[in-house]
Amino acid sequence: QVQLVESGGGLVQYGGSLRLSCAASGRTFSSEIAMGWFRQAPGKEREFVATISKYDGARAADAVKGRFTISRDNAKNTVYLQMNSLKSEDTAVYYCAADLFPGPFWDAMGEYDYWGQGTQVTVSS
């Protein structure tokens, strides 16, 4: 099994920046594993934010392209999400996810095998 723990969430003003981290344990953080970030805003369903894998590289949802950057450090078993130019619509609980068997549906929740508990990101108006 894989345990994922997100950190770095909090309250940030409009236009500000925040960096989320996701620490993985319980299994080798291999380059074979795809990592993703999803978020769930109040009153909305969980949605894809970004993913990174050696098969598809780094990809991000249209809503965050140019503002969010996903990266990983396999040696540290950690994946990051750098969030810049934050908007009120970015307010959500952000979840880290691991895909042990990367497939073509990198933006679908069902593709991922393990999930973290989430970290709250609130962007003030």
C-alpha positions in Angstrom: 0.0 0.0 0.0 0.9 3.6 -0.4 0.3 6.4 2.2 0.0 9.9 0.9 0.1 13.0 3.1 -0.6 16.4 1.7 0.7 19.6 3.3 1.1 23.3 2.5 -2.5 24.3 2.3 -3.9 27.4 4.0 -5.3 30.8 3.5 -3.9 33.0 0.8 -4.9 36.3 -0.7 -6.1 36.7 -4.3 -3.1 36.7 -6.7 -0.9 35.0 -4.1 1.1 31.8 -4.3 1.1 28.5 -2.4 3.1 25.3 -2.7 1.6 22.0 -1.8 3.6 18.9 -1.0 2.6 15.3 -1.0 4.8 12.9 0.8 4.5 9.2 -0.1 5.5 6.2 2.0 4.9 2.5 2.2 6.1 1.8 -1.2 9.0 2.8 -3.4 8.3 6.1 -5.0 9.2 4.8 -8.4 9.4 6.8 -11.6 6.9 4.2 -12.9 4.2 5.6 -10.6 2.1 8.5 -12.0 1.2 11.2 -9.5 -1.7 13.5 -9.6 -3.5 16.4 -7.9 -7.2 16.7 -7.8 -9.4 19.3 -6.0 -12.9 19.6 -4.8 -14.5 23.0 -4.4 -17.6 23.6 -2.3 -20.7 22.4 -4.1 -18.7 20.8 -6.9 -17.4 17.4 -7.8 -13.8 16.5 -7.5 -11.8 17.5 -10.5 -8.5 16.9 -12.1 -5.8 19.5 -11.6 -2.5 18.1 -12.7 -0.5 14.9 -13.2 3.0 13.9 -13.9 4.5 10.6 -15.2 7.3 9.4 -17.4 4.7 8.3 -20.0 2.8 11.6 -20.4 5.1 14.1 -18.8 3.5 16.9 -16.8 -0.1 17.8 -17.7 -2.5 20.3 -16.2 -6.2 21.1 -16.5 -7.1 24.1 -18.6 -8.3 26.0 -15.6 -4.8 26.1 -14.0 -2.5 26.0 -17.0 0.1 28.7 -16.8 -0.5 29.2 -13.1 0.1 25.8 -11.5 3.1 23.6 -12.0 3.4 20.0 -10.9 6.8 18.5 -10.1 8.3 15.5 -8.3 11.4 14.4 -6.5 11.6 10.6 -6.6 14.6 10.6 -4.3 12.5 12.4 -1.6 9.3 10.4 -2.4 7.5 13.7 -2.8 5.3 15.4 -5.4 4.6 19.2 -5.4 2.1 21.6 -6.8 3.3 25.1 -7.1 0.2 27.4 -7.4 0.6 31.0 -8.5 -1.8 33.8 -9.4 -4.4 32.2 -7.2 -8.0 33.0 -7.8 -11.1 32.6 -5.7 -12.2 29.7 -7.9 -9.1 27.8 -6.8 -10.5 27.5 -3.3 -10.9 23.8 -2.7 -9.6 20.8 -0.8 -6.6 19.5 -2.8 -5.9 15.8 -2.9 -2.8 14.0 -3.9 -3.2 10.7 -5.7 -0.9 7.8 -6.9 -1.4 5.7 -10.0 0.6 2.5 -9.7 -0.4 1.3 -13.1 -0.4 4.4 -15.4 -2.9 4.2 -18.2 -4.4 6.6 -20.7 -7.0 8.1 -18.4 -4.6 10.3 -16.4 -7.3 12.9 -15.7 -9.8 10.5 -14.3 -10.2 9.8 -10.6 -10.7 6.1 -11.3 -7.2 5.8 -12.7 -5.6 6.4 -9.4 -5.1 3.8 -6.7 -4.3 5.7 -3.6 -5.4 9.0 -2.2 -4.3 11.4 0.5 -6.7 13.0 3.0 -6.5 16.4 1.3 -5.4 19.8 2.3 -7.6 22.9 2.3 -6.6 25.9 0.1 -8.7 29.0 0.6 -8.2 32.1 -1.6 -9.6 35.2 -0.1 -11.3 37.8 -2.2 
